[in-house]
Amino acid sequence: MNTLLDTNILMRAAQPGHPMYATAVNAVAALRRRGDNLFLVPQNLYEFWVVGTRPLAQNGLGFTPAQARTEIDQLKKHFALF
């Protein structure tokens, strides 16, 4: 089955200290074990960038642009872009 990953899953999986981190990582692992093809779309990357580079005080992740780029590059290595 083809499965489009929601940006919220990607965001939580990028935050090891977040209470939902394990849930997000485990959900992706379960989909992979089930044999799903996991996809991203450009909107995921745009949303990840916006939230990732937003300051922590404004409900973002507080990543520098370089950190956000590294995270996005990793996402593109692990998931197909549709």
NUGU-112631 format. One record per atom (N, C-alpha, C, O, CB): atom name; residue number from 1; residue in three letters; x, z, y. Coordinates in Angstrom, 2 decimals, always signed. Glycine has a CB too. Layout:
REM residues N
+----+-----+-----+---------+---------+---------+
:  a :   k :   r :      px :      pz :      py :
+----+-----+-----+---------+---------+---------+
: CA : NUM : ala :       X :       Z :       Y :
...
+----+-----+-----+---------+---------+---------+
//
This chain:
REM residues 82
+----+-----+-----+---------+---------+---------+
:  a :   k :   r :      px :      pz :      py :
+----+-----+-----+---------+---------+---------+
:  N :   1 : met :   +0.85 :   +0.00 :   -1.17 :
: CA :   1 : met :   +0.00 :   +0.00 :   +0.00 :
:  C :   1 : met :   +0.89 :   +0.00 :   +1.23 :
:  O :   1 : met :   +1.93 :   +0.67 :   +1.26 :
: CB :   1 : met :   -0.96 :   +1.22 :   +0.00 :
:  N :   2 : asn :   +0.50 :   -0.74 :   +2.25 :
: CA :   2 : asn :   +1.19 :   -0.72 :   +3.53 :
:  C :   2 : asn :   +0.63 :   +0.42 :   +4.37 :
:  O :   2 : asn :   -0.58 :   +0.59 :   +4.49 :
: CB :   2 : asn :   +1.04 :   -2.08 :   +4.28 :
:  N :   3 : thr :   +1.53 :   +1.21 :   +4.94 :
: CA :   3 : thr :   +1.11 :   +2.36 :   +5.73 :
:  C :   3 : thr :   +1.84 :   +2.35 :   +7.07 :
:  O :   3 : thr :   +3.07 :   +2.33 :   +7.12 :
: CB :   3 : thr :   +1.39 :   +3.69 :   +4.97 :
:  N :   4 : leu :   +1.07 :   +2.36 :   +8.15 :
: CA :   4 : leu :   +1.61 :   +2.46 :   +9.49 :
:  C :   4 : leu :   +1.80 :   +3.94 :   +9.82 :
:  O :   4 : leu :   +0.86 :   +4.72 :   +9.76 :
: CB :   4 : leu :   +0.68 :   +1.76 :  +10.54 :
:  N :   5 : leu :   +3.01 :   +4.31 :  +10.16 :
: CA :   5 : leu :   +3.29 :   +5.70 :  +10.50 :
:  C :   5 : leu :   +2.85 :   +6.00 :  +11.92 :
:  O :   5 : leu :   +3.08 :   +5.22 :  +12.84 :
: CB :   5 : leu :   +4.79 :   +6.01 :  +10.33 :
:  N :   6 : asp :   +2.21 :   +7.12 :  +12.09 :
: CA :   6 : asp :   +1.79 :   +7.57 :  +13.41 :
:  C :   6 : asp :   +2.99 :   +8.15 :  +14.15 :
:  O :   6 : asp :   +3.85 :   +8.79 :  +13.54 :
: CB :   6 : asp :   +0.64 :   +8.61 :  +13.31 :
:  N :   7 : thr :   +3.04 :   +7.94 :  +15.45 :
: CA :   7 : thr :   +4.15 :   +8.44 :  +16.25 :
:  C :   7 : thr :   +4.26 :   +9.96 :  +16.18 :
:  O :   7 : thr :   +5.36 :  +10.50 :  +16.25 :
: CB :   7 : thr :   +3.99 :   +8.01 :  +17.71 :
:  N :   8 : asn :   +3.15 :  +10.66 :  +16.03 :
: CA :   8 : asn :   +3.22 :  +12.12 :  +15.93 :
:  C :   8 : asn :   +4.02 :  +12.57 :  +14.71 :
:  O :   8 : asn :   +4.74 :  +13.56 :  +14.78 :
: CB :   8 : asn :   +1.80 :  +12.71 :  +15.86 :
:  N :   9 : ile :   +3.91 :  +11.84 :  +13.61 :
: CA :   9 : ile :   +4.70 :  +12.16 :  +12.42 :
:  C :   9 : ile :   +6.19 :  +11.97 :  +12.74 :
:  O :   9 : ile :   +7.02 :  +12.80 :  +12.37 :
: CB :   9 : ile :   +4.28 :  +11.26 :  +11.22 :
:  N :  10 : leu :   +6.50 :  +10.88 :  +13.41 :
: CA :  10 : leu :   +7.89 :  +10.59 :  +13.77 :
:  C :  10 : leu :   +8.46 :  +11.65 :  +14.71 :
:  O :  10 : leu :   +9.61 :  +12.07 :  +14.57 :
: CB :  10 : leu :   +8.00 :   +9.20 :  +14.41 :
:  N :  11 : met :   +7.64 :  +12.07 :  +15.66 :
: CA :  11 : met :   +8.09 :  +13.08 :  +16.63 :
:  C :  11 : met :   +8.38 :  +14.41 :  +15.94 :
:  O :  11 : met :   +9.41 :  +15.04 :  +16.18 :
: CB :  11 : met :   +7.04 :  +13.28 :  +17.73 :
:  N :  12 : arg :   +7.47 :  +14.84 :  +15.08 :
: CA :  12 : arg :   +7.66 :  +16.12 :  +14.39 :
:  C :  12 : arg :   +8.86 :  +16.07 :  +13.45 :
:  O :  12 : arg :   +9.58 :  +17.06 :  +13.31 :
: CB :  12 : arg :   +6.40 :  +16.49 :  +13.60 :
:  N :  13 : ala :   +9.08 :  +14.92 :  +12.82 :
: CA :  13 : ala :  +10.22 :  +14.77 :  +11.91 :
:  C :  13 : ala :  +11.55 :  +14.77 :  +12.66 :
:  O :  13 : ala :  +12.61 :  +14.95 :  +12.05 :
: CB :  13 : ala :  +10.08 :  +13.49 :  +11.10 :
:  N :  14 : ala :  +11.51 :  +14.56 :  +13.97 :
: CA :  14 : ala :  +12.72 :  +14.58 :  +14.79 :
:  C :  14 : ala :  +12.99 :  +15.96 :  +15.38 :
:  O :  14 : ala :  +13.96 :  +16.14 :  +16.12 :
: CB :  14 : ala :  +12.60 :  +13.56 :  +15.92 :
:  N :  15 : gln :  +12.15 :  +16.94 :  +15.06 :
: CA :  15 : gln :  +12.27 :  +18.29 :  +15.61 :
:  C :  15 : gln :  +12.39 :  +19.32 :  +14.48 :
:  O :  15 : gln :  +11.40 :  +19.93 :  +14.10 :
: CB :  15 : gln :  +11.05 :  +18.62 :  +16.50 :
:  N :  16 : pro :  +13.59 :  +19.52 :  +13.94 :
: CA :  16 : pro :  +13.75 :  +20.46 :  +12.83 :
:  C :  16 : pro :  +13.23 :  +21.88 :  +13.12 :
:  O :  16 : pro :  +12.88 :  +22.60 :  +12.19 :
: CB :  16 : pro :  +15.20 :  +20.55 :  +12.45 :
:  N :  17 : gly :  +13.18 :  +22.27 :  +14.36 :
: CA :  17 : gly :  +12.70 :  +23.61 :  +14.71 :
:  C :  17 : gly :  +11.20 :  +23.71 :  +14.90 :
:  O :  17 : gly :  +10.68 :  +24.81 :  +15.10 :
: CB :  17 : gly :  +13.35 :  +24.06 :  +15.95 :
:  N :  18 : his :  +10.50 :  +22.62 :  +14.83 :
: CA :  18 : his :   +9.05 :  +22.62 :  +15.07 :
:  C :  18 : his :   +8.32 :  +23.13 :  +13.83 :
:  O :  18 : his :   +8.74 :  +22.82 :  +12.71 :
: CB :  18 : his :   +8.55 :  +21.19 :  +15.45 :
:  N :  19 : pro :   +7.24 :  +23.90 :  +14.00 :
: CA :  19 : pro :   +6.49 :  +24.41 :  +12.85 :
:  C :  19 : pro :   +5.93 :  +23.31 :  +11.93 :
:  O :  19 : pro :   +5.69 :  +23.56 :  +10.75 :
: CB :  19 : pro :   +5.36 :  +25.27 :  +13.33 :
:  N :  20 : met :   +5.71 :  +22.11 :  +12.44 :
: CA :  20 : met :   +5.16 :  +21.02 :  +11.64 :
:  C :  20 : met :   +6.23 :  +20.08 :  +11.07 :
:  O :  20 : met :   +5.91 :  +19.07 :  +10.45 :
: CB :  20 : met :   +4.19 :  +20.21 :  +12.47 :
:  N :  21 : tyr :   +7.50 :  +20.43 :  +11.28 :
: CA :  21 : tyr :   +8.60 :  +19.58 :  +10.80 :
:  C :  21 : tyr :   +8.50 :  +19.33 :   +9.29 :
:  O :  21 : tyr :   +8.50 :  +18.18 :   +8.85 :
: CB :  21 : tyr :   +9.95 :  +20.23 :  +11.13 :
:  N :  22 : ala :   +8.43 :  +20.39 :   +8.51 :
: CA :  22 : ala :   +8.39 :  +20.23 :   +7.05 :
:  C :  22 : ala :   +7.17 :  +19.43 :   +6.61 :
:  O :  22 : ala :   +7.27 :  +18.62 :   +5.69 :
: CB :  22 : ala :   +8.39 :  +21.61 :   +6.36 :
:  N :  23 : thr :   +6.05 :  +19.66 :   +7.24 :
: CA :  23 : thr :   +4.84 :  +18.91 :   +6.89 :
:  C :  23 : thr :   +5.04 :  +17.42 :   +7.13 :
:  O :  23 : thr :   +4.67 :  +16.59 :   +6.29 :
: CB :  23 : thr :   +3.63 :  +19.42 :   +7.71 :
:  N :  24 : ala :   +5.63 :  +17.07 :   +8.27 :
: CA :  24 : ala :   +5.85 :  +15.66 :   +8.59 :
:  C :  24 : ala :   +6.83 :  +15.02 :   +7.62 :
:  O :  24 : ala :   +6.59 :  +13.93 :   +7.11 :
: CB :  24 : ala :   +6.37 :  +15.52 :  +10.03 :
:  N :  25 : val :   +7.94 :  +15.70 :   +7.35 :
: CA :  25 : val :   +8.96 :  +15.17 :   +6.45 :
:  C :  25 : val :   +8.39 :  +15.04 :   +5.03 :
:  O :  25 : val :   +8.63 :  +14.04 :   +4.35 :
: CB :  25 : val :  +10.21 :  +16.07 :   +6.45 :
:  N :  26 : asn :   +7.66 :  +16.05 :   +4.61 :
: CA :  26 : asn :   +7.06 :  +16.02 :   +3.26 :
:  C :  26 : asn :   +6.00 :  +14.93 :   +3.13 :
:  O :  26 : asn :   +5.87 :  +14.32 :   +2.06 :
: CB :  26 : asn :   +6.45 :  +17.37 :   +2.93 :
:  N :  27 : ala :   +5.25 :  +14.67 :   +4.19 :
: CA :  27 : ala :   +4.24 :  +13.61 :   +4.15 :
:  C :  27 : ala :   +4.89 :  +12.24 :   +3.97 :
:  O :  27 : ala :   +4.42 :  +11.42 :   +3.19 :
: CB :  27 : ala :   +3.39 :  +13.63 :   +5.44 :
:  N :  28 : val :   +5.96 :  +12.01 :   +4.70 :
: CA :  28 : val :   +6.67 :  +10.73 :   +4.57 :
:  C :  28 : val :   +7.25 :  +10.60 :   +3.16 :
:  O :  28 : val :   +7.17 :   +9.54 :   +2.54 :
: CB :  28 : val :   +7.80 :  +10.62 :   +5.63 :
:  N :  29 : ala :   +7.84 :  +11.68 :   +2.66 :
: CA :  29 : ala :   +8.41 :  +11.66 :   +1.31 :
:  C :  29 : ala :   +7.33 :  +11.39 :   +0.25 :
:  O :  29 : ala :   +7.57 :  +10.65 :   -0.70 :
: CB :  29 : ala :   +9.12 :  +13.00 :   +1.01 :
:  N :  30 : ala :   +6.16 :  +11.99 :   +0.42 :
: CA :  30 : ala :   +5.07 :  +11.78 :   -0.53 :
:  C :  30 : ala :   +4.60 :  +10.33 :   -0.52 :
:  O :  30 : ala :   +4.31 :   +9.75 :   -1.57 :
: CB :  30 : ala :   +3.88 :  +12.72 :   -0.20 :
:  N :  31 : leu :   +4.52 :   +9.74 :   +0.67 :
: CA :  31 : leu :   +4.13 :   +8.33 :   +0.76 :
:  C :  31 : leu :   +5.16 :   +7.43 :   +0.08 :
:  O :  31 : leu :   +4.80 :   +6.46 :   -0.59 :
: CB :  31 : leu :   +3.95 :   +7.93 :   +2.22 :
:  N :  32 : arg :   +6.42 :   +7.75 :   +0.27 :
: CA :  32 : arg :   +7.48 :   +6.96 :   -0.39 :
:  C :  32 : arg :   +7.39 :   +7.09 :   -1.91 :
:  O :  32 : arg :   +7.49 :   +6.10 :   -2.63 :
: CB :  32 : arg :   +8.88 :   +7.41 :   +0.11 :
:  N :  33 : arg :   +7.20 :   +8.33 :   -2.39 :
: CA :  33 : arg :   +7.08 :   +8.55 :   -3.84 :
:  C :  33 : arg :   +5.90 :   +7.78 :   -4.42 :
:  O :  33 : arg :   +5.96 :   +7.29 :   -5.55 :
: CB :  33 : arg :   +6.93 :  +10.05 :   -4.15 :
:  N :  34 : arg :   +4.84 :   +7.68 :   -3.65 :
: CA :  34 : arg :   +3.65 :   +6.97 :   -4.08 :
:  C :  34 : arg :   +3.87 :   +5.45 :   -4.10 :
:  O :  34 : arg :   +3.07 :   +4.70 :   -4.66 :
: CB :  34 : arg :   +2.47 :   +7.31 :   -3.16 :
:  N :  35 : gly :   +4.95 :   +5.03 :   -3.48 :
: CA :  35 : gly :   +5.28 :   +3.61 :   -3.47 :
:  C :  35 : gly :   +4.79 :   +2.86 :   -2.25 :
:  O :  35 : gly :   +4.84 :   +1.63 :   -2.22 :
: CB :  35 : gly :   +4.73 :   +2.97 :   -4.67 :
:  N :  36 : asp :   +4.32 :   +3.58 :   -1.24 :
: CA :  36 : asp :   +3.84 :   +2.91 :   -0.03 :
:  C :  36 : asp :   +4.99 :   +2.24 :   +0.72 :
:  O :  36 : asp :   +6.12 :   +2.73 :   +0.70 :
: CB :  36 : asp :   +3.13 :   +3.92 :   +0.89 :
:  N :  37 : asn :   +4.69 :   +1.13 :   +1.36 :
: CA :  37 : asn :   +5.62 :   +0.48 :   +2.29 :
:  C :  37 : asn :   +5.33 :   +1.07 :   +3.66 :
:  O :  37 : asn :   +4.23 :   +0.91 :   +4.18 :
: CB :  37 : asn :   +5.47 :   -1.09 :   +2.28 :
:  N :  38 : leu :   +6.30 :   +1.74 :   +4.25 :
: CA :  38 : leu :   +6.10 :   +2.44 :   +5.52 :
:  C :  38 : leu :   +6.57 :   +1.57 :   +6.67 :
:  O :  38 : leu :   +7.69 :   +1.05 :   +6.66 :
: CB :  38 : leu :   +6.84 :   +3.79 :   +5.53 :
:  N :  39 : phe :   +5.71 :   +1.41 :   +7.67 :
: CA :  39 : phe :   +5.97 :   +0.52 :   +8.79 :
:  C :  39 : phe :   +5.87 :   +1.24 :  +10.13 :
:  O :  39 : phe :   +5.21 :   +2.27 :  +10.27 :
: CB :  39 : phe :   +4.99 :   -0.64 :   +8.76 :
:  N :  40 : leu :   +6.58 :   +0.66 :  +11.09 :
: CA :  40 : leu :   +6.46 :   +1.01 :  +12.50 :
:  C :  40 : leu :   +5.99 :   -0.23 :  +13.23 :
:  O :  40 : leu :   +6.13 :   -1.35 :  +12.74 :
: CB :  40 : leu :   +7.83 :   +1.55 :  +13.09 :
:  N :  41 : val :   +5.44 :   -0.03 :  +14.41 :
: CA :  41 : val :   +5.13 :   -1.12 :  +15.32 :
:  C :  41 : val :   +5.82 :   -0.81 :  +16.64 :
:  O :  41 : val :   +6.19 :   +0.34 :  +16.88 :
: CB :  41 : val :   +3.56 :   -1.30 :  +15.51 :
:  N :  42 : pro :   +6.02 :   -1.81 :  +17.50 :
: CA :  42 : pro :   +6.70 :   -1.53 :  +18.77 :
:  C :  42 : pro :   +6.11 :   -0.36 :  +19.55 :
:  O :  42 : pro :   +6.84 :   +0.37 :  +20.22 :
: CB :  42 : pro :   +6.68 :   -2.76 :  +19.62 :
:  N :  43 : gln :   +4.80 :   -0.18 :  +19.48 :
: CA :  43 : gln :   +4.18 :   +0.93 :  +20.21 :
:  C :  43 : gln :   +4.76 :   +2.28 :  +19.77 :
:  O :  43 : gln :   +4.93 :   +3.17 :  +20.61 :
: CB :  43 : gln :   +2.67 :   +0.93 :  +20.00 :
:  N :  44 : asn :   +5.06 :   +2.44 :  +18.48 :
: CA :  44 : asn :   +5.68 :   +3.68 :  +18.01 :
:  C :  44 : asn :   +6.99 :   +3.95 :  +18.76 :
:  O :  44 : asn :   +7.26 :   +5.07 :  +19.18 :
: CB :  44 : asn :   +5.95 :   +3.61 :  +16.50 :
:  N :  45 : leu :   +7.77 :   +2.90 :  +18.93 :
: CA :  45 : leu :   +9.08 :   +3.05 :  +19.58 :
:  C :  45 : leu :   +8.92 :   +3.37 :  +21.06 :
:  O :  45 : leu :   +9.67 :   +4.18 :  +21.60 :
: CB :  45 : leu :   +9.91 :   +1.79 :  +19.40 :
:  N :  46 : tyr :   +7.96 :   +2.73 :  +21.71 :
: CA :  46 : tyr :   +7.71 :   +3.01 :  +23.13 :
:  C :  46 : tyr :   +7.26 :   +4.46 :  +23.30 :
:  O :  46 : tyr :   +7.77 :   +5.18 :  +24.17 :
: CB :  46 : tyr :   +6.64 :   +2.05 :  +23.70 :
:  N :  47 : glu :   +6.31 :   +4.88 :  +22.47 :
: CA :  47 : glu :   +5.80 :   +6.26 :  +22.56 :
:  C :  47 : glu :   +6.90 :   +7.26 :  +22.26 :
:  O :  47 : glu :   +7.01 :   +8.29 :  +22.93 :
: CB :  47 : glu :   +4.62 :   +6.46 :  +21.61 :
:  N :  48 : phe :   +7.72 :   +6.98 :  +21.25 :
: CA :  48 : phe :   +8.81 :   +7.89 :  +20.91 :
:  C :  48 : phe :   +9.76 :   +8.04 :  +22.09 :
:  O :  48 : phe :  +10.19 :   +9.14 :  +22.41 :
: CB :  48 : phe :   +9.57 :   +7.38 :  +19.67 :
:  N :  49 : trp :  +10.08 :   +6.92 :  +22.73 :
: CA :  49 : trp :  +10.98 :   +6.96 :  +23.89 :
:  C :  49 : trp :  +10.38 :   +7.80 :  +25.02 :
:  O :  49 : trp :  +11.06 :   +8.66 :  +25.59 :
: CB :  49 : trp :  +11.26 :   +5.53 :  +24.39 :
:  N :  50 : val :   +9.12 :   +7.57 :  +25.34 :
: CA :  50 : val :   +8.48 :   +8.27 :  +26.45 :
:  C :  50 : val :   +8.44 :   +9.78 :  +26.20 :
:  O :  50 : val :   +8.82 :  +10.56 :  +27.06 :
: CB :  50 : val :   +7.06 :   +7.74 :  +26.69 :
:  N :  51 : val :   +7.98 :  +10.18 :  +25.03 :
: CA :  51 : val :   +7.88 :  +11.60 :  +24.72 :
:  C :  51 : val :   +9.27 :  +12.19 :  +24.48 :
:  O :  51 : val :   +9.55 :  +13.32 :  +24.90 :
: CB :  51 : val :   +6.98 :  +11.83 :  +23.48 :
:  N :  52 : gly :  +10.13 :  +11.44 :  +23.82 :
: CA :  52 : gly :  +11.47 :  +11.95 :  +23.53 :
:  C :  52 : gly :  +12.27 :  +12.24 :  +24.77 :
:  O :  52 : gly :  +13.00 :  +13.24 :  +24.81 :
: CB :  52 : gly :  +12.21 :  +10.96 :  +22.69 :
:  N :  53 : thr :  +12.17 :  +11.41 :  +25.79 :
: CA :  53 : thr :  +12.96 :  +11.61 :  +27.01 :
:  C :  53 : thr :  +12.25 :  +12.47 :  +28.06 :
:  O :  53 : thr :  +12.83 :  +12.78 :  +29.10 :
: CB :  53 : thr :  +13.31 :  +10.27 :  +27.61 :
:  N :  54 : arg :  +11.02 :  +12.84 :  +27.80 :
: CA :  54 : arg :  +10.30 :  +13.73 :  +28.71 :
:  C :  54 : arg :  +10.90 :  +15.14 :  +28.60 :
:  O :  54 : arg :  +11.26 :  +15.56 :  +27.50 :
: CB :  54 : arg :   +8.75 :  +13.75 :  +28.39 :
:  N :  55 : pro :  +11.00 :  +15.87 :  +29.71 :
: CA :  55 : pro :  +11.55 :  +17.23 :  +29.65 :
:  C :  55 : pro :  +10.71 :  +18.17 :  +28.77 :
:  O :  55 : pro :   +9.50 :  +18.00 :  +28.64 :
: CB :  55 : pro :  +11.64 :  +17.81 :  +31.06 :
:  N :  56 : leu :  +11.38 :  +19.13 :  +28.17 :
: CA :  56 : leu :  +10.68 :  +20.12 :  +27.33 :
:  C :  56 : leu :   +9.56 :  +20.82 :  +28.09 :
:  O :  56 : leu :   +8.50 :  +21.07 :  +27.53 :
: CB :  56 : leu :  +11.67 :  +21.16 :  +26.81 :
:  N :  57 : ala :   +9.80 :  +21.12 :  +29.35 :
: CA :  57 : ala :   +8.81 :  +21.82 :  +30.16 :
:  C :  57 : ala :   +7.55 :  +20.99 :  +30.39 :
:  O :  57 : ala :   +6.51 :  +21.52 :  +30.79 :
: CB :  57 : ala :   +9.41 :  +22.21 :  +31.50 :
:  N :  58 : gln :   +7.65 :  +19.69 :  +30.15 :
: CA :  58 : gln :   +6.49 :  +18.80 :  +30.33 :
:  C :  58 : gln :   +6.02 :  +18.25 :  +28.99 :
:  O :  58 : gln :   +5.54 :  +17.11 :  +28.91 :
: CB :  58 : gln :   +6.84 :  +17.64 :  +31.30 :
:  N :  59 : asn :   +6.16 :  +19.06 :  +27.94 :
: CA :  59 : asn :   +5.68 :  +18.72 :  +26.59 :
:  C :  59 : asn :   +6.41 :  +17.53 :  +25.97 :
:  O :  59 : asn :   +5.83 :  +16.76 :  +25.20 :
: CB :  59 : asn :   +4.21 :  +18.43 :  +26.65 :
:  N :  60 : gly :   +7.69 :  +17.39 :  +26.31 :
: CA :  60 : gly :   +8.51 :  +16.35 :  +25.71 :
:  C :  60 : gly :   +9.55 :  +16.96 :  +24.78 :
:  O :  60 : gly :   +9.51 :  +18.16 :  +24.50 :
: CB :  60 : gly :   +9.20 :  +15.50 :  +26.79 :
:  N :  61 : leu :  +10.47 :  +16.14 :  +24.32 :
: CA :  61 : leu :  +11.54 :  +16.63 :  +23.46 :
:  C :  61 : leu :  +12.82 :  +16.92 :  +24.22 :
:  O :  61 : leu :  +13.70 :  +17.60 :  +23.70 :
: CB :  61 : leu :  +11.82 :  +15.63 :  +22.37 :
:  N :  62 : gly :  +12.93 :  +16.43 :  +25.43 :
: CA :  62 : gly :  +14.10 :  +16.71 :  +26.25 :
:  C :  62 : gly :  +15.35 :  +15.96 :  +25.82 :
:  O :  62 : gly :  +16.46 :  +16.38 :  +26.14 :
: CB :  62 : gly :  +14.38 :  +18.15 :  +26.23 :
:  N :  63 : phe :  +15.20 :  +14.86 :  +25.10 :
: CA :  63 : phe :  +16.35 :  +14.06 :  +24.69 :
:  C :  63 : phe :  +16.93 :  +13.32 :  +25.90 :
:  O :  63 : phe :  +16.20 :  +12.94 :  +26.81 :
: CB :  63 : phe :  +15.97 :  +13.06 :  +23.58 :
:  N :  64 : thr :  +18.23 :  +13.13 :  +25.89 :
: CA :  64 : thr :  +18.84 :  +12.22 :  +26.85 :
:  C :  64 : thr :  +18.48 :  +10.80 :  +26.40 :
:  O :  64 : thr :  +18.09 :  +10.60 :  +25.25 :
: CB :  64 : thr :  +20.41 :  +12.43 :  +26.94 :
:  N :  65 : pro :  +18.61 :   +9.82 :  +27.28 :
: CA :  65 : pro :  +18.37 :   +8.45 :  +26.83 :
:  C :  65 : pro :  +19.25 :   +8.06 :  +25.63 :
:  O :  65 : pro :  +18.79 :   +7.34 :  +24.74 :
: CB :  65 : pro :  +18.62 :   +7.48 :  +27.99 :
:  N :  66 : ala :  +20.48 :   +8.51 :  +25.61 :
: CA :  66 : ala :  +21.37 :   +8.19 :  +24.48 :
:  C :  66 : ala :  +20.86 :   +8.83 :  +23.19 :
:  O :  66 : ala :  +20.90 :   +8.20 :  +22.13 :
: CB :  66 : ala :  +22.80 :   +8.68 :  +24.77 :
:  N :  67 : gln :  +20.38 :  +10.06 :  +23.27 :
: CA :  67 : gln :  +19.83 :  +10.72 :  +22.08 :
:  C :  67 : gln :  +18.57 :  +10.00 :  +21.59 :
:  O :  67 : gln :  +18.40 :   +9.79 :  +20.39 :
: CB :  67 : gln :  +19.52 :  +12.20 :  +22.38 :
:  N :  68 : ala :  +17.71 :   +9.63 :  +22.52 :
: CA :  68 : ala :  +16.48 :   +8.93 :  +22.15 :
:  C :  68 : ala :  +16.82 :   +7.60 :  +21.49 :
:  O :  68 : ala :  +16.20 :   +7.22 :  +20.50 :
: CB :  68 : ala :  +15.58 :   +8.71 :  +23.39 :
:  N :  69 : arg :  +17.80 :   +6.90 :  +22.03 :
: CA :  69 : arg :  +18.21 :   +5.61 :  +21.45 :
:  C :  69 : arg :  +18.73 :   +5.79 :  +20.03 :
:  O :  69 : arg :  +18.42 :   +5.00 :  +19.14 :
: CB :  69 : arg :  +19.28 :   +4.94 :  +22.33 :
:  N :  70 : thr :  +19.53 :   +6.84 :  +19.82 :
: CA :  70 : thr :  +20.06 :   +7.13 :  +18.48 :
:  C :  70 : thr :  +18.93 :   +7.40 :  +17.51 :
:  O :  70 : thr :  +18.94 :   +6.90 :  +16.38 :
: CB :  70 : thr :  +21.02 :   +8.32 :  +18.53 :
:  N :  71 : glu :  +17.95 :   +8.20 :  +17.92 :
: CA :  71 : glu :  +16.80 :   +8.50 :  +17.07 :
:  C :  71 : glu :  +16.01 :   +7.23 :  +16.74 :
:  O :  71 : glu :  +15.62 :   +7.02 :  +15.60 :
: CB :  71 : glu :  +15.88 :   +9.54 :  +17.75 :
:  N :  72 : ile :  +15.79 :   +6.40 :  +17.74 :
: CA :  72 : ile :  +15.04 :   +5.15 :  +17.53 :
:  C :  72 : ile :  +15.82 :   +4.22 :  +16.59 :
:  O :  72 : ile :  +15.24 :   +3.57 :  +15.73 :
: CB :  72 : ile :  +14.76 :   +4.44 :  +18.88 :
:  N :  73 : asp :  +17.13 :   +4.16 :  +16.77 :
: CA :  73 : asp :  +17.94 :   +3.34 :  +15.86 :
:  C :  73 : asp :  +17.80 :   +3.83 :  +14.42 :
:  O :  73 : asp :  +17.74 :   +3.01 :  +13.50 :
: CB :  73 : asp :  +19.42 :   +3.37 :  +16.28 :
:  N :  74 : gln :  +17.75 :   +5.14 :  +14.23 :
: CA :  74 : gln :  +17.57 :   +5.70 :  +12.88 :
:  C :  74 : gln :  +16.19 :   +5.35 :  +12.32 :
:  O :  74 : gln :  +16.07 :   +5.01 :  +11.14 :
: CB :  74 : gln :  +17.75 :   +7.23 :  +12.92 :
:  N :  75 : leu :  +15.18 :   +5.43 :  +13.15 :
: CA :  75 : leu :  +13.84 :   +5.06 :  +12.70 :
:  C :  75 : leu :  +13.81 :   +3.61 :  +12.22 :
:  O :  75 : leu :  +13.22 :   +3.30 :  +11.19 :
: CB :  75 : leu :  +12.81 :   +5.26 :  +13.82 :
:  N :  76 : lys :  +14.46 :   +2.74 :  +12.98 :
: CA :  76 : lys :  +14.48 :   +1.32 :  +12.62 :
:  C :  76 : lys :  +15.27 :   +1.06 :  +11.34 :
:  O :  76 : lys :  +15.03 :   +0.06 :  +10.66 :
: CB :  76 : lys :  +15.06 :   +0.50 :  +13.77 :
:  N :  77 : lys :  +16.22 :   +1.93 :  +11.01 :
: CA :  77 : lys :  +16.97 :   +1.79 :   +9.76 :
:  C :  77 : lys :  +16.13 :   +2.23 :   +8.56 :
:  O :  77 : lys :  +16.24 :   +1.67 :   +7.47 :
: CB :  77 : lys :  +18.26 :   +2.62 :   +9.82 :
:  N :  78 : his :  +15.28 :   +3.24 :   +8.77 :
: CA :  78 : his :  +14.52 :   +3.82 :   +7.67 :
:  C :  78 : his :  +13.15 :   +3.19 :   +7.42 :
:  O :  78 : his :  +12.60 :   +3.30 :   +6.32 :
: CB :  78 : his :  +14.33 :   +5.26 :   +7.92 :
:  N :  79 : phe :  +12.61 :   +2.53 :   +8.44 :
: CA :  79 : phe :  +11.27 :   +1.97 :   +8.32 :
:  C :  79 : phe :  +11.25 :   +0.53 :   +8.82 :
:  O :  79 : phe :  +11.95 :   +0.18 :   +9.77 :
: CB :  79 : phe :  +10.25 :   +2.83 :   +9.10 :
:  N :  80 : ala :  +10.44 :   -0.29 :   +8.17 :
: CA :  80 : ala :  +10.30 :   -1.69 :   +8.59 :
:  C :  80 : ala :   +9.51 :   -1.76 :   +9.90 :
:  O :  80 : ala :   +8.57 :   -0.99 :  +10.11 :
: CB :  80 : ala :   +9.59 :   -2.52 :   +7.48 :
:  N :  81 : leu :   +9.91 :   -2.68 :  +10.75 :
: CA :  81 : leu :   +9.20 :   -2.91 :  +12.00 :
:  C :  81 : leu :   +8.24 :   -4.08 :  +11.80 :
:  O :  81 : leu :   +8.65 :   -5.18 :  +11.43 :
: CB :  81 : leu :  +10.20 :   -3.18 :  +13.18 :
:  N :  82 : phe :   +6.98 :   -3.82 :  +12.05 :
: CA :  82 : phe :   +5.94 :   -4.83 :  +11.82 :
:  C :  82 : phe :   +5.58 :   -5.50 :  +13.11 :
:  O :  82 : phe :   +4.72 :   -6.38 :  +13.13 :
: CB :  82 : phe :   +4.70 :   -4.20 :  +11.18 :
+----+-----+-----+---------+---------+---------+
//
